[in-house]
Amino acid sequence: MKAILLSNENGFSAQVSEVDEAQLPAGDVTVQVAYSTLNFKDGLAITNKSPVVRTWPMVAGIDGAGTVIASSHPAWKAGDAFVHNGWGVGETHWGCLAEKARLKGDWLVKLPAAFTPRQAMAIGTAGYTAMLCVLALEDHGVTPLSGEILVTGATGGVGSVAVALLSKLGYTVVAATGKASEEAYLKALGAASIIDRATLSAAGKPFQKERWAGVVDAVGSHTLANALAQTKYGGVVAACGLAQGMDLPTTVMPFILRGVTLAGVDSVMAPLALRQRAWDRLARDLDPALLESMIDEVGMDQAIAKAQQLMAGQVRGRVVVKI
């Protein structure tokens, strides 16, 4: 079978290789992958920018969608359509940028009838994470009447889906981006206005003028610190990424003087019930036409070069990889 194989033997390499199916890892469900995707973490792994991969050699791809070929798991049978996100796949367990994968049935979600495998991978971990962020805002009481919602890294995968979801749900979305040329794209997704990410990305005061009722942040570092410092009394910041950095140079001021909540959002190990809730909501609340406008589709042979572009900030929206 063809797969994107990462190796650190005699130095790091990433290439499309022929892999013996007998090498597939242990698991109770074997699947035919129709589509995969490139998330930020996939980009880190394929370009070796960060120690994402923990076991070598590794087949890349934390996400996959397609059809079950064989199963000894009671919830899955041959012919079932599935979606997979996270669970250390592409890090410690061979992933889905391959024609076939062997996974654990407990990791899989039934493909919602509203989506094709291609659409599910256009959503991918990035879009599913965006939905988890929206759920975090809702669960903490943020409503469309609460005020403006800031989305950072807005042209990225998480940001693009978050803008589309929040706007459809009636929120007033302010999109932060360093790509002024993408204003039309973001407004087409539903952003009410655009701000330059430079206004958030440098060191700022620990306590600033209140503006945001809620924030979806995939950037971290000074951007997240400034977002917290600008969040209104009782507001909620959903943090899910570290595109700028993993540091958080802030103070306790927003938390103890404005009652701000910093809600951490993890997609990798989220329990099945939460995953199913997120995918059910995506099926209801994500406009398929807007999803289509985010898609950049490539073949497996182009995926490595596209991962390099992703890490260089040259990709907008979601990269779908046709297997």
C-alpha positions, 0 to 999 in steps of 0.5 A, a space after each residue: 500500500 502507498 503511504 507517507 512514511 516518516 523515518 529518522 534513520 540516517 537523518 529525517 525523511 518524509 516520502 511517499 513509499 510502498 509499505 507492506 500491509 503486514 506491518 500495520 500496527 495492532 488494532 481491531 478495525 482495518 479501514 480503507 482510507 478515502 481521504 485524509 487531511 493536513 492539520 497543523 500537527 501533520 505539518 509539524 510532523 511531516 516537516 520535522 519542525 517539532 517532535 510530534 512523532 514518538 515512534 519510528 518509522 511512522 505513517 503520517 496522518 492524524 485524520 482519516 475518513 473512509 470505509 471499514 474493511 474488517 472488524 472484530 470490534 462490536 460497534 463496527 462491521 465491514 462497509 461502515 463509514 467512519 471518521 477518525 481524529 487524534 488518539 495519538 495516530 500519526 504520533 505513536 500509532 501509524 496514521 491515515 495518510 495511507 491507503 489503509 490503516 488499522 485502528 481501534 474501534 473505540 477511536 472511531 466516530 460514525 460518519 454523519 450522514 450529512 457529510 461525504 468522506 471528503 467533507 469530513 476531512 475538509 473539517 478534520 481535526 481543525 474543524 472538529 476542534 473549532 466546534 469544540 471551542 464553540 461548545 466551550 463558549 456555549 457551555 460557559 454561557 456566551 450567547 450571540 447577545 453577549 458581544 463580539 467574538 474574536 477568532 485568531 489565526 482566522 484564515 487557518 483551519 481552526 479559524 476558518 471553520 470557527 468563523 463559519 460556525 459562529 456567524 451561522 449561529 448568530 455571533 458577531 465575529 471579528 477575525 484576526 489575520 496577518 493576511 489583509 488580502 484574505 478579507 473577502 474570504 473571511 467576510 464570505 465565511 461570515 466575519 463582521 470585521 477584520 483586524 490585523 494580527 499585529 495588534 495582538 501579537 506583540 507584548 501588551 499590558 496585562 489589563 486592557 480595554 474590555 472588548 471580547 465576550 468570547 475568544 477562539 484562539 489557535 495561536 497562543 503566546 502574546 496573542 492569547 495573553 492580549 486576548 485575555 487582557 481584552 476580554 469583557 467581564 465574565 467572558 470566555 477564551 477557548 484556547 486550542 493551539 500554539 501557532 505563535 508559541 506555547 508560552 503564555 506571558 500573562 498575569 492573573 488580572 483578567 481572571 481575578 478582576 474580570 472573572 474571565 474563564 480560560 477554557 482549554 480545548 483538547 481534540 486528541 483525547 476527547 471522550 467519544 461522547 464529546 466527539 459525537 456531540 461535536 460531529 452532530 453539531 457540525 452536521 447541523 451548523 456548518 454550511 456545506 457551501 462555506 466548507 467547500 470554499 475552504 478546501 484545497 484538495 491535493 493528492 498524496 504525492 503533493 501532500 509533503 510539499 503542501 505541508 511545507 507550505 502550511 508551515 510557511 503560512 502559505 495555506 488558507 482554509 483546509 487541505 484535503 488529501 485524496 488517497 
